[in-house]
Amino acid sequence: MIAVRLMIVALLIAVGALGLAWLFTGNRKYLGYIGRVLRFALVVGVIAALLYVVERLVLR
């Protein structure tokens, strides 16, 4: 569970850093990077949730 929390903190730091980079430079490529990071995090989260559900069903 601590690994999940650490990944969430890393995600927030990455999005915050990219957001600040966009604010300071005005370069829209950083917004694209934020979108990619969030999409990747969503996919990984869904896969982790599905693995958790499968594990709970198998170990019953």
mmCIF file as Biopython writes it, N, C-alpha, C and O atoms, coordinates in Angstrom:
data_model
#
loop_
_atom_site.group_PDB
_atom_site.id
_atom_site.type_symbol
_atom_site.label_atom_id
_atom_site.label_alt_id
_atom_site.label_comp_id
_atom_site.label_asym_id
_atom_site.label_entity_id
_atom_site.label_seq_id
_atom_site.pdbx_PDB_ins_code
_atom_site.Cartn_x
_atom_site.Cartn_y
_atom_site.Cartn_z
_atom_site.occupancy
_atom_site.B_iso_or_equiv
_atom_site.auth_seq_id
_atom_site.auth_asym_id
_atom_site.pdbx_PDB_model_num
ATOM 1   N N  . MET A ? 1  ? 0.816   -1.191  0.000   1.0 0.0 1  A 1 
ATOM 2   C CA . MET A ? 1  ? 0.000   0.000   0.000   1.0 0.0 1  A 1 
ATOM 3   C C  . MET A ? 1  ? 0.864   1.262   0.000   1.0 0.0 1  A 1 
ATOM 4   O O  . MET A ? 1  ? 0.490   2.289   -0.565  1.0 0.0 1  A 1 
ATOM 5   N N  . ILE A ? 2  ? 2.016   1.160   0.640   1.0 0.0 2  A 1 
ATOM 6   C CA . ILE A ? 2  ? 2.888   2.330   0.664   1.0 0.0 2  A 1 
ATOM 7   C C  . ILE A ? 2  ? 3.434   2.634   -0.723  1.0 0.0 2  A 1 
ATOM 8   O O  . ILE A ? 2  ? 3.687   3.794   -1.049  1.0 0.0 2  A 1 
ATOM 9   N N  . ALA A ? 3  ? 3.619   1.600   -1.544  1.0 0.0 3  A 1 
ATOM 10  C CA . ALA A ? 3  ? 4.102   1.815   -2.909  1.0 0.0 3  A 1 
ATOM 11  C C  . ALA A ? 3  ? 3.087   2.621   -3.721  1.0 0.0 3  A 1 
ATOM 12  O O  . ALA A ? 3  ? 3.472   3.483   -4.510  1.0 0.0 3  A 1 
ATOM 13  N N  . VAL A ? 4  ? 1.814   2.349   -3.534  1.0 0.0 4  A 1 
ATOM 14  C CA . VAL A ? 4  ? 0.767   3.080   -4.245  1.0 0.0 4  A 1 
ATOM 15  C C  . VAL A ? 4  ? 0.785   4.546   -3.814  1.0 0.0 4  A 1 
ATOM 16  O O  . VAL A ? 4  ? 0.660   5.440   -4.651  1.0 0.0 4  A 1 
ATOM 17  N N  . ARG A ? 5  ? 0.938   4.793   -2.533  1.0 0.0 5  A 1 
ATOM 18  C CA . ARG A ? 5  ? 0.989   6.174   -2.044  1.0 0.0 5  A 1 
ATOM 19  C C  . ARG A ? 5  ? 2.207   6.910   -2.582  1.0 0.0 5  A 1 
ATOM 20  O O  . ARG A ? 5  ? 2.117   8.088   -2.929  1.0 0.0 5  A 1 
ATOM 21  N N  . LEU A ? 6  ? 3.338   6.229   -2.654  1.0 0.0 6  A 1 
ATOM 22  C CA . LEU A ? 6  ? 4.538   6.858   -3.198  1.0 0.0 6  A 1 
ATOM 23  C C  . LEU A ? 6  ? 4.370   7.183   -4.678  1.0 0.0 6  A 1 
ATOM 24  O O  . LEU A ? 6  ? 4.845   8.219   -5.142  1.0 0.0 6  A 1 
ATOM 25  N N  . MET A ? 7  ? 3.696   6.301   -5.426  1.0 0.0 7  A 1 
ATOM 26  C CA . MET A ? 7  ? 3.455   6.575   -6.841  1.0 0.0 7  A 1 
ATOM 27  C C  . MET A ? 7  ? 2.500   7.754   -7.022  1.0 0.0 7  A 1 
ATOM 28  O O  . MET A ? 7  ? 2.660   8.542   -7.954  1.0 0.0 7  A 1 
ATOM 29  N N  . ILE A ? 8  ? 1.513   7.878   -6.140  1.0 0.0 8  A 1 
ATOM 30  C CA . ILE A ? 8  ? 0.593   9.016   -6.215  1.0 0.0 8  A 1 
ATOM 31  C C  . ILE A ? 8  ? 1.337   10.308  -5.933  1.0 0.0 8  A 1 
ATOM 32  O O  . ILE A ? 8  ? 1.113   11.313  -6.608  1.0 0.0 8  A 1 
ATOM 33  N N  . VAL A ? 9  ? 2.222   10.294  -4.942  1.0 0.0 9  A 1 
ATOM 34  C CA . VAL A ? 9  ? 3.024   11.484  -4.640  1.0 0.0 9  A 1 
ATOM 35  C C  . VAL A ? 9  ? 3.920   11.834  -5.818  1.0 0.0 9  A 1 
ATOM 36  O O  . VAL A ? 9  ? 4.048   13.006  -6.174  1.0 0.0 9  A 1 
ATOM 37  N N  . ALA A ? 10 ? 4.543   10.830  -6.427  1.0 0.0 10 A 1 
ATOM 38  C CA . ALA A ? 10 ? 5.388   11.071  -7.605  1.0 0.0 10 A 1 
ATOM 39  C C  . ALA A ? 10 ? 4.566   11.651  -8.748  1.0 0.0 10 A 1 
ATOM 40  O O  . ALA A ? 10 ? 5.036   12.540  -9.459  1.0 0.0 10 A 1 
ATOM 41  N N  . LEU A ? 11 ? 3.352   11.161  -8.933  1.0 0.0 11 A 1 
ATOM 42  C CA . LEU A ? 11 ? 2.467   11.679  -9.972  1.0 0.0 11 A 1 
ATOM 43  C C  . LEU A ? 11 ? 2.136   13.144  -9.711  1.0 0.0 11 A 1 
ATOM 44  O O  . LEU A ? 11 ? 2.186   13.966  -10.625 1.0 0.0 11 A 1 
ATOM 45  N N  . LEU A ? 12 ? 1.802   13.467  -8.474  1.0 0.0 12 A 1 
ATOM 46  C CA . LEU A ? 12 ? 1.475   14.850  -8.139  1.0 0.0 12 A 1 
ATOM 47  C C  . LEU A ? 12 ? 2.673   15.775  -8.327  1.0 0.0 12 A 1 
ATOM 48  O O  . LEU A ? 12 ? 2.521   16.900  -8.805  1.0 0.0 12 A 1 
ATOM 49  N N  . ILE A ? 13 ? 3.853   15.312  -7.957  1.0 0.0 13 A 1 
ATOM 50  C CA . ILE A ? 13 ? 5.061   16.118  -8.145  1.0 0.0 13 A 1 
ATOM 51  C C  . ILE A ? 13 ? 5.319   16.342  -9.630  1.0 0.0 13 A 1 
ATOM 52  O O  . ILE A ? 13 ? 5.640   17.456  -10.042 1.0 0.0 13 A 1 
ATOM 53  N N  . ALA A ? 14 ? 5.179   15.288  -10.437 1.0 0.0 14 A 1 
ATOM 54  C CA . ALA A ? 14 ? 5.415   15.415  -11.876 1.0 0.0 14 A 1 
ATOM 55  C C  . ALA A ? 14 ? 4.425   16.378  -12.519 1.0 0.0 14 A 1 
ATOM 56  O O  . ALA A ? 14 ? 4.818   17.231  -13.314 1.0 0.0 14 A 1 
ATOM 57  N N  . VAL A ? 15 ? 3.152   16.248  -12.182 1.0 0.0 15 A 1 
ATOM 58  C CA . VAL A ? 15 ? 2.142   17.137  -12.756 1.0 0.0 15 A 1 
ATOM 59  C C  . VAL A ? 15 ? 2.372   18.569  -12.285 1.0 0.0 15 A 1 
ATOM 60  O O  . VAL A ? 15 ? 2.236   19.508  -13.069 1.0 0.0 15 A 1 
ATOM 61  N N  . GLY A ? 16 ? 2.717   18.743  -11.017 1.0 0.0 16 A 1 
ATOM 62  C CA . GLY A ? 16 ? 3.003   20.084  -10.500 1.0 0.0 16 A 1 
ATOM 63  C C  . GLY A ? 16 ? 4.201   20.717  -11.176 1.0 0.0 16 A 1 
ATOM 64  O O  . GLY A ? 16 ? 4.171   21.897  -11.525 1.0 0.0 16 A 1 
ATOM 65  N N  . ALA A ? 17 ? 5.258   19.939  -11.363 1.0 0.0 17 A 1 
ATOM 66  C CA . ALA A ? 17 ? 6.459   20.462  -12.018 1.0 0.0 17 A 1 
ATOM 67  C C  . ALA A ? 17 ? 6.176   20.829  -13.471 1.0 0.0 17 A 1 
ATOM 68  O O  . ALA A ? 17 ? 6.628   21.868  -13.951 1.0 0.0 17 A 1 
ATOM 69  N N  . LEU A ? 18 ? 5.437   19.986  -14.163 1.0 0.0 18 A 1 
ATOM 70  C CA . LEU A ? 18 ? 5.098   20.287  -15.553 1.0 0.0 18 A 1 
ATOM 71  C C  . LEU A ? 18 ? 4.172   21.498  -15.643 1.0 0.0 18 A 1 
ATOM 72  O O  . LEU A ? 18 ? 4.286   22.306  -16.565 1.0 0.0 18 A 1 
ATOM 73  N N  . GLY A ? 19 ? 3.268   21.617  -14.696 1.0 0.0 19 A 1 
ATOM 74  C CA . GLY A ? 19 ? 2.390   22.784  -14.663 1.0 0.0 19 A 1 
ATOM 75  C C  . GLY A ? 19 ? 3.170   24.072  -14.427 1.0 0.0 19 A 1 
ATOM 76  O O  . GLY A ? 19 ? 2.909   25.089  -15.069 1.0 0.0 19 A 1 
ATOM 77  N N  . LEU A ? 20 ? 4.120   24.024  -13.511 1.0 0.0 20 A 1 
ATOM 78  C CA . LEU A ? 20 ? 4.960   25.204  -13.280 1.0 0.0 20 A 1 
ATOM 79  C C  . LEU A ? 20 ? 5.827   25.521  -14.492 1.0 0.0 20 A 1 
ATOM 80  O O  . LEU A ? 20 ? 6.023   26.689  -14.829 1.0 0.0 20 A 1 
ATOM 81  N N  . ALA A ? 21 ? 6.344   24.490  -15.147 1.0 0.0 21 A 1 
ATOM 82  C CA . ALA A ? 21 ? 7.141   24.718  -16.350 1.0 0.0 21 A 1 
ATOM 83  C C  . ALA A ? 21 ? 6.300   25.403  -17.419 1.0 0.0 21 A 1 
ATOM 84  O O  . ALA A ? 21 ? 6.780   26.295  -18.118 1.0 0.0 21 A 1 
ATOM 85  N N  . TRP A ? 22 ? 5.048   24.986  -17.545 1.0 0.0 22 A 1 
ATOM 86  C CA . TRP A ? 22 ? 4.163   25.625  -18.513 1.0 0.0 22 A 1 
ATOM 87  C C  . TRP A ? 22 ? 3.877   27.074  -18.133 1.0 0.0 22 A 1 
ATOM 88  O O  . TRP A ? 22 ? 3.874   27.954  -18.993 1.0 0.0 22 A 1 
ATOM 89  N N  . LEU A ? 23 ? 3.635   27.324  -16.832 1.0 0.0 23 A 1 
ATOM 90  C CA . LEU A ? 23 ? 3.362   28.695  -16.398 1.0 0.0 23 A 1 
ATOM 91  C C  . LEU A ? 23 ? 4.546   29.623  -16.642 1.0 0.0 23 A 1 
ATOM 92  O O  . LEU A ? 23 ? 4.360   30.767  -17.059 1.0 0.0 23 A 1 
ATOM 93  N N  . PHE A ? 24 ? 5.748   29.146  -16.390 1.0 0.0 24 A 1 
ATOM 94  C CA . PHE A ? 24 ? 6.928   29.990  -16.535 1.0 0.0 24 A 1 
ATOM 95  C C  . PHE A ? 24 ? 7.338   30.193  -17.989 1.0 0.0 24 A 1 
ATOM 96  O O  . PHE A ? 24 ? 7.793   31.276  -18.357 1.0 0.0 24 A 1 
ATOM 97  N N  . THR A ? 25 ? 7.183   29.170  -18.813 1.0 0.0 25 A 1 
ATOM 98  C CA . THR A ? 25 ? 7.650   29.273  -20.196 1.0 0.0 25 A 1 
ATOM 99  C C  . THR A ? 25 ? 6.533   29.614  -21.172 1.0 0.0 25 A 1 
ATOM 100 O O  . THR A ? 25 ? 6.788   30.241  -22.200 1.0 0.0 25 A 1 
ATOM 101 N N  . GLY A ? 26 ? 5.306   29.214  -20.872 1.0 0.0 26 A 1 
ATOM 102 C CA . GLY A ? 26 ? 4.202   29.425  -21.802 1.0 0.0 26 A 1 
ATOM 103 C C  . GLY A ? 26 ? 4.208   28.432  -22.956 1.0 0.0 26 A 1 
ATOM 104 O O  . GLY A ? 26 ? 3.411   28.551  -23.886 1.0 0.0 26 A 1 
ATOM 105 N N  . ASN A ? 27 ? 5.107   27.452  -22.898 1.0 0.0 27 A 1 
ATOM 106 C CA . ASN A ? 27 ? 5.225   26.453  -23.950 1.0 0.0 27 A 1 
ATOM 107 C C  . ASN A ? 27 ? 4.151   25.383  -23.753 1.0 0.0 27 A 1 
ATOM 108 O O  . ASN A ? 27 ? 4.092   24.742  -22.704 1.0 0.0 27 A 1 
ATOM 109 N N  . ARG A ? 28 ? 3.305   25.195  -24.765 1.0 0.0 28 A 1 
ATOM 110 C CA . ARG A ? 28 ? 2.163   24.284  -24.631 1.0 0.0 28 A 1 
ATOM 111 C C  . ARG A ? 28 ? 2.563   22.811  -24.658 1.0 0.0 28 A 1 
ATOM 112 O O  . ARG A ? 28 ? 1.732   21.947  -24.379 1.0 0.0 28 A 1 
ATOM 113 N N  . LYS A ? 29 ? 3.818   22.508  -24.986 1.0 0.0 29 A 1 
ATOM 114 C CA . LYS A ? 29 ? 4.228   21.100  -24.999 1.0 0.0 29 A 1 
ATOM 115 C C  . LYS A ? 29 ? 4.140   20.497  -23.602 1.0 0.0 29 A 1 
ATOM 116 O O  . LYS A ? 29 ? 3.938   19.291  -23.458 1.0 0.0 29 A 1 
ATOM 117 N N  . TYR A ? 30 ? 4.290   21.329  -22.571 1.0 0.0 30 A 1 
ATOM 118 C CA . TYR A ? 30 ? 4.201   20.832  -21.200 1.0 0.0 30 A 1 
ATOM 119 C C  . TYR A ? 30 ? 2.776   20.395  -20.858 1.0 0.0 30 A 1 
ATOM 120 O O  . TYR A ? 30 ? 2.582   19.468  -20.072 1.0 0.0 30 A 1 
ATOM 121 N N  . LEU A ? 31 ? 1.792   21.054  -21.440 1.0 0.0 31 A 1 
ATOM 122 C CA . LEU A ? 31 ? 0.407   20.613  -21.241 1.0 0.0 31 A 1 
ATOM 123 C C  . LEU A ? 31 ? 0.186   19.242  -21.877 1.0 0.0 31 A 1 
ATOM 124 O O  . LEU A ? 31 ? -0.547  18.411  -21.339 1.0 0.0 31 A 1 
ATOM 125 N N  . GLY A ? 32 ? 0.819   19.014  -23.014 1.0 0.0 32 A 1 
ATOM 126 C CA . GLY A ? 32 ? 0.743   17.692  -23.644 1.0 0.0 32 A 1 
ATOM 127 C C  . GLY A ? 32 ? 1.380   16.629  -22.780 1.0 0.0 32 A 1 
ATOM 128 O O  . GLY A ? 32 ? 0.868   15.515  -22.669 1.0 0.0 32 A 1 
ATOM 129 N N  . TYR A ? 33 ? 2.515   16.979  -22.160 1.0 0.0 33 A 1 
ATOM 130 C CA . TYR A ? 33 ? 3.176   16.032  -21.258 1.0 0.0 33 A 1 
ATOM 131 C C  . TYR A ? 33 ? 2.293   15.721  -20.046 1.0 0.0 33 A 1 
ATOM 132 O O  . TYR A ? 33 ? 2.230   14.577  -19.595 1.0 0.0 33 A 1 
ATOM 133 N N  . ILE A ? 34 ? 1.616   16.736  -19.528 1.0 0.0 34 A 1 
ATOM 134 C CA . ILE A ? 34 ? 0.706   16.500  -18.400 1.0 0.0 34 A 1 
ATOM 135 C C  . ILE A ? 34 ? -0.396  15.527  -18.818 1.0 0.0 34 A 1 
ATOM 136 O O  . ILE A ? 34 ? -0.741  14.619  -18.062 1.0 0.0 34 A 1 
ATOM 137 N N  . GLY A ? 35 ? -0.940  15.712  -20.001 1.0 0.0 35 A 1 
ATOM 138 C CA . GLY A ? 35 ? -1.973  14.798  -20.496 1.0 0.0 35 A 1 
ATOM 139 C C  . GLY A ? 35 ? -1.473  13.373  -20.624 1.0 0.0 35 A 1 
ATOM 140 O O  . GLY A ? 35 ? -2.174  12.424  -20.275 1.0 0.0 35 A 1 
ATOM 141 N N  . ARG A ? 36 ? -0.247  13.230  -21.130 1.0 0.0 36 A 1 
ATOM 142 C CA . ARG A ? 36 ? 0.323   11.883  -21.264 1.0 0.0 36 A 1 
ATOM 143 C C  . ARG A ? 36 ? 0.546   11.232  -19.914 1.0 0.0 36 A 1 
ATOM 144 O O  . ARG A ? 36 ? 0.258   10.049  -19.732 1.0 0.0 36 A 1 
ATOM 145 N N  . VAL A ? 37 ? 1.061   12.009  -18.964 1.0 0.0 37 A 1 
ATOM 146 C CA . VAL A ? 37 ? 1.317   11.469  -17.621 1.0 0.0 37 A 1 
ATOM 147 C C  . VAL A ? 37 ? 0.008   11.042  -16.974 1.0 0.0 37 A 1 
ATOM 148 O O  . VAL A ? 37 ? -0.066  9.968   -16.378 1.0 0.0 37 A 1 
ATOM 149 N N  . LEU A ? 38 ? -1.023  11.870  -17.086 1.0 0.0 38 A 1 
ATOM 150 C CA . LEU A ? 38 ? -2.310  11.533  -16.474 1.0 0.0 38 A 1 
ATOM 151 C C  . LEU A ? 38 ? -2.958  10.324  -17.151 1.0 0.0 38 A 1 
ATOM 152 O O  . LEU A ? 38 ? -3.548  9.480   -16.478 1.0 0.0 38 A 1 
ATOM 153 N N  . ARG A ? 39 ? -2.850  10.238  -18.481 1.0 0.0 39 A 1 
ATOM 154 C CA . ARG A ? 39 ? -3.387  9.065   -19.180 1.0 0.0 39 A 1 
ATOM 155 C C  . ARG A ? 39 ? -2.667  7.785   -18.758 1.0 0.0 39 A 1 
ATOM 156 O O  . ARG A ? 39 ? -3.299  6.755   -18.523 1.0 0.0 39 A 1 
ATOM 157 N N  . PHE A ? 40 ? -1.350  7.860   -18.664 1.0 0.0 40 A 1 
ATOM 158 C CA . PHE A ? 40 ? -0.564  6.707   -18.239 1.0 0.0 40 A 1 
ATOM 159 C C  . PHE A ? 40 ? -0.951  6.302   -16.816 1.0 0.0 40 A 1 
ATOM 160 O O  . PHE A ? 40 ? -1.115  5.117   -16.528 1.0 0.0 40 A 1 
ATOM 161 N N  . ALA A ? 41 ? -1.098  7.289   -15.925 1.0 0.0 41 A 1 
ATOM 162 C CA . ALA A ? 41 ? -1.480  6.996   -14.542 1.0 0.0 41 A 1 
ATOM 163 C C  . ALA A ? 41 ? -2.866  6.361   -14.483 1.0 0.0 41 A 1 
ATOM 164 O O  . ALA A ? 41 ? -3.097  5.454   -13.683 1.0 0.0 41 A 1 
ATOM 165 N N  . LEU A ? 42 ? -3.774  6.822   -15.309 1.0 0.0 42 A 1 
ATOM 166 C CA . LEU A ? 42 ? -5.116  6.247   -15.337 1.0 0.0 42 A 1 
ATOM 167 C C  . LEU A ? 42 ? -5.086  4.799   -15.809 1.0 0.0 42 A 1 
ATOM 168 O O  . LEU A ? 42 ? -5.746  3.941   -15.222 1.0 0.0 42 A 1 
ATOM 169 N N  . VAL A ? 43 ? -4.328  4.523   -16.857 1.0 0.0 43 A 1 
ATOM 170 C CA . VAL A ? 43 ? -4.234  3.155   -17.370 1.0 0.0 43 A 1 
ATOM 171 C C  . VAL A ? 43 ? -3.603  2.239   -16.326 1.0 0.0 43 A 1 
ATOM 172 O O  . VAL A ? 43 ? -4.097  1.137   -16.087 1.0 0.0 43 A 1 
ATOM 173 N N  . VAL A ? 44 ? -2.522  2.688   -15.708 1.0 0.0 44 A 1 
ATOM 174 C CA . VAL A ? 44 ? -1.865  1.873   -14.676 1.0 0.0 44 A 1 
ATOM 175 C C  . VAL A ? 44 ? -2.802  1.657   -13.494 1.0 0.0 44 A 1 
ATOM 176 O O  . VAL A ? 44 ? -2.839  0.564   -12.928 1.0 0.0 44 A 1 
ATOM 177 N N  . GLY A ? 45 ? -3.554  2.677   -13.118 1.0 0.0 45 A 1 
ATOM 178 C CA . GLY A ? 45 ? -4.509  2.542   -12.018 1.0 0.0 45 A 1 
ATOM 179 C C  . GLY A ? 45 ? -5.611  1.547   -12.311 1.0 0.0 45 A 1 
ATOM 180 O O  . GLY A ? 45 ? -5.985  0.757   -11.444 1.0 0.0 45 A 1 
ATOM 181 N N  . VAL A ? 46 ? -6.132  1.579   -13.525 1.0 0.0 46 A 1 
ATOM 182 C CA . VAL A ? 46 ? -7.187  0.629   -13.909 1.0 0.0 46 A 1 
ATOM 183 C C  . VAL A ? 46 ? -6.640  -0.794  -13.927 1.0 0.0 46 A 1 
ATOM 184 O O  . VAL A ? 46 ? -7.300  -1.720  -13.455 1.0 0.0 46 A 1 
ATOM 185 N N  . ILE A ? 47 ? -5.439  -0.971  -14.467 1.0 0.0 47 A 1 
ATOM 186 C CA . ILE A ? 47 ? -4.836  -2.304  -14.490 1.0 0.0 47 A 1 
ATOM 187 C C  . ILE A ? 47 ? -4.589  -2.813  -13.074 1.0 0.0 47 A 1 
ATOM 188 O O  . ILE A ? 47 ? -4.842  -3.983  -12.786 1.0 0.0 47 A 1 
ATOM 189 N N  . ALA A ? 48 ? -4.100  -1.952  -12.191 1.0 0.0 48 A 1 
ATOM 190 C CA . ALA A ? 48 ? -3.859  -2.353  -10.799 1.0 0.0 48 A 1 
ATOM 191 C C  . ALA A ? 48 ? -5.164  -2.719  -10.110 1.0 0.0 48 A 1 
ATOM 192 O O  . ALA A ? 48 ? -5.214  -3.690  -9.354  1.0 0.0 48 A 1 
ATOM 193 N N  . ALA A ? 49 ? -6.220  -1.953  -10.362 1.0 0.0 49 A 1 
ATOM 194 C CA . ALA A ? 49 ? -7.515  -2.258  -9.761  1.0 0.0 49 A 1 
ATOM 195 C C  . ALA A ? 49 ? -8.059  -3.593  -10.265 1.0 0.0 49 A 1 
ATOM 196 O O  . ALA A ? 49 ? -8.609  -4.373  -9.488  1.0 0.0 49 A 1 
ATOM 197 N N  . LEU A ? 50 ? -7.908  -3.856  -11.554 1.0 0.0 50 A 1 
ATOM 198 C CA . LEU A ? 50 ? -8.367  -5.134  -12.103 1.0 0.0 50 A 1 
ATOM 199 C C  . LEU A ? 50 ? -7.575  -6.305  -11.523 1.0 0.0 50 A 1 
ATOM 200 O O  . LEU A ? 50 ? -8.147  -7.350  -11.216 1.0 0.0 50 A 1 
ATOM 201 N N  . LEU A ? 51 ? -6.261  -6.132  -11.374 1.0 0.0 51 A 1 
ATOM 202 C CA . LEU A ? 51 ? -5.451  -7.189  -10.766 1.0 0.0 51 A 1 
ATOM 203 C C  . LEU A ? 51 ? -5.866  -7.430  -9.320  1.0 0.0 51 A 1 
ATOM 204 O O  . LEU A ? 51 ? -5.886  -8.572  -8.862  1.0 0.0 51 A 1 
ATOM 205 N N  . TYR A ? 52 ? -6.196  -6.365  -8.603  1.0 0.0 52 A 1 
ATOM 206 C CA . TYR A ? 52 ? -6.652  -6.501  -7.223  1.0 0.0 52 A 1 
ATOM 207 C C  . TYR A ? 52 ? -7.962  -7.285  -7.167  1.0 0.0 52 A 1 
ATOM 208 O O  . TYR A ? 52 ? -8.125  -8.165  -6.321  1.0 0.0 52 A 1 
ATOM 209 N N  . VAL A ? 53 ? -8.883  -6.970  -8.055  1.0 0.0 53 A 1 
ATOM 210 C CA . VAL A ? 53 ? -10.171 -7.671  -8.079  1.0 0.0 53 A 1 
ATOM 211 C C  . VAL A ? 53 ? -9.965  -9.145  -8.421  1.0 0.0 53 A 1 
ATOM 212 O O  . VAL A ? 53 ? -10.560 -10.019 -7.789  1.0 0.0 53 A 1 
ATOM 213 N N  . VAL A ? 54 ? -9.131  -9.420  -9.411  1.0 0.0 54 A 1 
ATOM 214 C CA . VAL A ? 54 ? -8.864  -10.810 -9.791  1.0 0.0 54 A 1 
ATOM 215 C C  . VAL A ? 54 ? -8.215  -11.558 -8.633  1.0 0.0 54 A 1 
ATOM 216 O O  . VAL A ? 54 ? -8.564  -12.707 -8.362  1.0 0.0 54 A 1 
ATOM 217 N N  . GLU A ? 55 ? -7.285  -10.924 -7.960  1.0 0.0 55 A 1 
ATOM 218 C CA . GLU A ? 55 ? -6.635  -11.564 -6.811  1.0 0.0 55 A 1 
ATOM 219 C C  . GLU A ? 55 ? -7.651  -11.894 -5.724  1.0 0.0 55 A 1 
ATOM 220 O O  . GLU A ? 55 ? -7.610  -12.982 -5.149  1.0 0.0 55 A 1 
ATOM 221 N N  . ARG A ? 56 ? -8.551  -10.978 -5.440  1.0 0.0 56 A 1 
ATOM 222 C CA . ARG A ? 56 ? -9.566  -11.204 -4.404  1.0 0.0 56 A 1 
ATOM 223 C C  . ARG A ? 56 ? -10.501 -12.353 -4.810  1.0 0.0 56 A 1 
ATOM 224 O O  . ARG A ? 56 ? -10.922 -13.138 -3.961  1.0 0.0 56 A 1 
ATOM 225 N N  . LEU A ? 57 ? -10.823 -12.449 -6.098  1.0 0.0 57 A 1 
ATOM 226 C CA . LEU A ? 57 ? -11.713 -13.516 -6.551  1.0 0.0 57 A 1 
ATOM 227 C C  . LEU A ? 57 ? -11.024 -14.871 -6.515  1.0 0.0 57 A 1 
ATOM 228 O O  . LEU A ? 57 ? -11.646 -15.876 -6.171  1.0 0.0 57 A 1 
ATOM 229 N N  . VAL A ? 58 ? -9.753  -14.905 -6.865  1.0 0.0 58 A 1 
ATOM 230 C CA . VAL A ? 58 ? -9.015  -16.167 -6.916  1.0 0.0 58 A 1 
ATOM 231 C C  . VAL A ? 58 ? -8.738  -16.683 -5.509  1.0 0.0 58 A 1 
ATOM 232 O O  . VAL A ? 58 ? -8.797  -17.890 -5.277  1.0 0.0 58 A 1 
ATOM 233 N N  . LEU A ? 59 ? -8.439  -15.802 -4.577  1.0 0.0 59 A 1 
ATOM 234 C CA . LEU A ? 59 ? -8.069  -16.217 -3.232  1.0 0.0 59 A 1 
ATOM 235 C C  . LEU A ? 59 ? -9.240  -16.472 -2.307  1.0 0.0 59 A 1 
ATOM 236 O O  . LEU A ? 59 ? -9.033  -16.750 -1.126  1.0 0.0 59 A 1 
ATOM 237 N N  . ARG A ? 60 ? -10.442 -16.387 -2.796  1.0 0.0 60 A 1 
ATOM 238 C CA . ARG A ? 60 ? -11.613 -16.640 -1.966  1.0 0.0 60 A 1 
ATOM 239 C C  . ARG A ? 60 ? -11.669 -18.031 -1.518  1.0 0.0 60 A 1 
ATOM 240 O O  . ARG A ? 60 ? -12.598 -18.413 -0.805  1.0 0.0 60 A 1 
#
